[in-house]
């Protein structure tokens, strides 16, 4: 099997992919075609089916499909021109080859996460952390394997853990640079800021929005999860609960980016910047990894910029 990350222009291949999405589109001339996003554990690639003939068997998003195709370079990104498709049969593929996975060891990341969480000294916040990240085996299993997004950044198994750890590391650095920050509040908020994603997104291989994910979104879901557990902790201070809740609700920074609130606490502002930094640098990391060897990468929607690889250092 040749993985998506290793495909080169002009190569003809016949192999199985996971169909992540399928959309019927129409050319300017009124001809129907399929717009596909295909996936394996190294990433995704766009696929086009221009001729909807008998050689294209019926399939749906979420199916494993055998594709006969050619690798093309279009707008500086690899793309598949697909001429034949059939649904793959069980036993012809290993599902583990088709789910992207964090490049970092899960258990090491979780150990580092707990080590940072251990720097929180407040008794009530420690009880909240313990209730989810030590005592709740079902939640821990979900948290370790979930993605942090459908496609934008950290959209792989372990992505939520990797992103949360990255945000916590940045927040801990902020606390060292700016001692005015409430370290206990900021580290706890960083740890919990995206936990709603375990309910916003479904498990792999689909990694798609759930009904609650579409209707509520991870920010509201995460706030609800935290508040439900806080109510089980005797004498949890109301003001501390409000401040932690505010950090979670404001962590996207701007109303137009999905935050119900803009940051009104210094810790909320720090969290939103850490979240934005980790997300955007991961977007750049993934974009550069998918187009190795190219200098200019083209327009990146999430960054709203035409991005370029940095020149090699002498």
N, C-alpha and C positions, 0 to 999 in steps of 0.2 A: 504494500500500500504506500502510495506517495501522498504525504500530507499537504494540506493547502499552503502552509508556510514554505514548502519546498517547490511549488509549481513554478515553471518558467515559461516565458512567452513562446508560442509556436508549438508546444508539446501537445500531442494527441493522447488522450487517456481514456480508459474505460474502468471505472471503479465506483464504489458505493460512497454516498454522502448522506448525511442527515439533512432533510429539507426543513430548514428553520422557518421559512415563510414562502408563500406562494400567492401571487397576485396576477390576475388577468388584466392586461393593458392593451392599448390600441395605438398603432402607429398613426402618423399624420395622414397616411393613405387609407386608413380605416381597417387595417389588417390586425387581427388579434394575435397576441403573443403572451408568453408567461415571463414574469419577472420573479426570479427565485433568489433566495439567500440560502446557500448551502454551508454546512458546518462540519468540522471535525475538531479534534481536541486542540489543534494549533490555531484555530480561528475560523473566520467566515469568508466567503467569496460570493460575489454576485454571479448569477447564472441567467442566461437568456435562452428561451426556446422560441425561435422565430417562426418555425414551421410546425403547426399543430396538426400533424398527420397521424396515421395509424401507428407510426413508430414511437409515439408518445403515449404510453399506457396511462390509465387513470392513477392518480396519486394525490395525496393531500399533505399539507404542512404537518410535520411531525413524523412522516414516513421516512424510512431508509430507502433510498432509491439508487439503482444502478444507472450510471450516466455514461454515454459515449459522447465525448466532447473534445473541443480544442481550447487551449489556453490562449487568451488574447490580452493585449495591453490596451486599455481604454481609459483616457483621462488620467494616465499615470497609475492606474490601479489594475490588478489582474482581474480578469473576467472569463467566464466559461461560455462558449458558444455550444449549446447542447443540441445534438441531433437525434438521440435515442434515449428513452427512459423506460425502465420497468421497475416495479416495486421489488425490493430485495426480500429474500426469504430468510426466516429465522435460521440461524446457523451459518449464514453467509458472512456475518459481520459480528464484531465484538463491540457492544454498545459503549464500552470504556474508551474506544478509539475516537468517539464522536462528541465527547463532552469536554470543552476546554477546562483546564485545571490551572490553578495558581502555580507559578514556578517555584514557590517557596513551600517548605515543609509545614503542613498544617499543625502538627503537634508543637513544633518549635514556635510558630506564630502564636498559638494559644497560650503557651507558657509565658512568652514575652508579654502578651496582653494582660495576663493575670499579675505578672510582676509589676507592670505599670499601675494596674488597678489597686495593687497592694500599697501604693503610696498614698492612697486616700485614708485619712485618719478619722474623719467624722464617723461616729458610731452608727448613725442612722443610714448614712450613705453606704457604709460598708455592709450593713444588713441587706440593703436593696441590691447591691452588687452580688452578694453571696446568694441571694434568693434565685437569681437568674443564672449567673455564670459559674456557680459551684454546685448548687443543689438541684437545679432543674436539668436533668439528663436529656429530656426530649428537646428542650430549647437549645442546649449546647450542641446536640447532634445537628440540628437545623442550622444553627449559627455557623458552625465549622464548614458546612458544605454549600451554603447558599451563595449566590452571586450578589453583587452590589448594584447591578443594573441589568436591564434586558440587553442593551447593546452599547451604551455610551462609554462606560468605563468600568473596569473590574467585572465584566460580564462573564465570569467563569466560576467553576467550583472553587470555593475558598476565597472568592473575591470580596465577600462581605467582611470576612475576618481580616484579610489583607488590608482593605481600605480602613477599617476601624482601627487597626493597629497603627497604620500610617498617620491617621488623624490624631490618635492619642500621643504618638511620639512628637508631632508638631506642637500639640497643646502643652506637653510637658516642657518642651524647649521654650515656648512662650512664657511659661511660669518662671523659668529661670532668668529670662531676659527682663520680665516685667513682674517683679515681686508683688505689685498691687493686685494682681489677679488672685482670685480665690481658687487655689490649686485643687482642693477637694471637689468644688462644684464643677470646675472646668474639666477635670479628668473624668468625673462621673458622667457629665453631659456628653463628652466625646465617646465614652464607652457605649452609651445608650442611644446616641443620636440617630442611628439607622436601624435599630432592631426591628422596626416595623416592616422592613424588607423581607423578613422571614414569612410574613403573611401577604405582602404586596405581590410577590413573585412566586410562581409555582416552582416545583423542583425541576431539575434537569431530567430528560433532555429538552423539555418544552421551554423552561425558563421564561414564561410569559406572565402577563398580568392576570391576577385573580380578579374575581368580581369586586372584592373589597379593595384590591389594589387600584382598580379603575375608579370606583366610586368614592373612596376615601383617601387613598395615597398613603405612602409609608410614614409621612410626618405625623398625620393624625393617628394612624394606627399605632405608631411607636409611643406617642404621647399617652394614648389610652392604656397601652400595655404597662407603661411605667406607673401611671396613676393607680391602676388596679392593684399592683403589687405594693405600692406605697400605703394604700389603705389597709393592708394586712400587717403593717409594721406599727406596733403600739407607739403612740406619742410622737409620730413623725412630725416635725415642725411644719406648719402650714406655709410659712414664708419660704422655707427651703424647698418645699414641694413646688411652690409657684415659680421660684427662680430656676429650678431644674427644668420644669415644664416649659418655661419661656425659652430656655436655651435650645430645647428640642424643636419647639415650634418655629423658632427664628433661624434655624441653622442653614437655610438656603439663602439667607441674607436679604433678599428682595422679594416683594410681593409677587412680581411678575415671574419669579423663578419658583413659585409654589409655596413660599413661606406664608403661613397665616399671620405672622408678625414679623416686623423688622427688628433687628437686634437693639435692645434698649438697656442691656447690661453689658459691661465690659467682657464678661465671660462668653456671652452669646455672640458678641462681635468676633472674639478670638476664635470661637468654634466655627463660625461661618467662614472665616478666612482659611482656617486649617482644612476644612472640608473642601473648599473650592480649590485650594492649592493641590491637595492630594488627587482630586478628581482630574484636574486639568493636566497635571504632569503625567498622570497615567494615560490619559488620552494621547498625549504626545508620544509616550513610550510605546503604546500599542500601534500607533500609526507608523512610527519609524520601523518597528519590528516587522510589520506586514509588507513594507516596501523597501526591503534591504537592498542597498546598491543604488537606489535613486536618491537624487539630491532634493529637488523640489517635490513635495508630496501632494500639491494641489490644495484646493479650498477645503478646510475642515469646519463643518457647520457648528459644532459645539464650541470651537474656539473662535469662530467668526473671523478666520484668517487663512491666508495661503501660507502653509507652513513649509519650512526647509530644514534639512539636516545640517547640523553644525559642521564646519570644515574640520578635517582632521588636524590635530595639533602636531607641530613639527617636533 
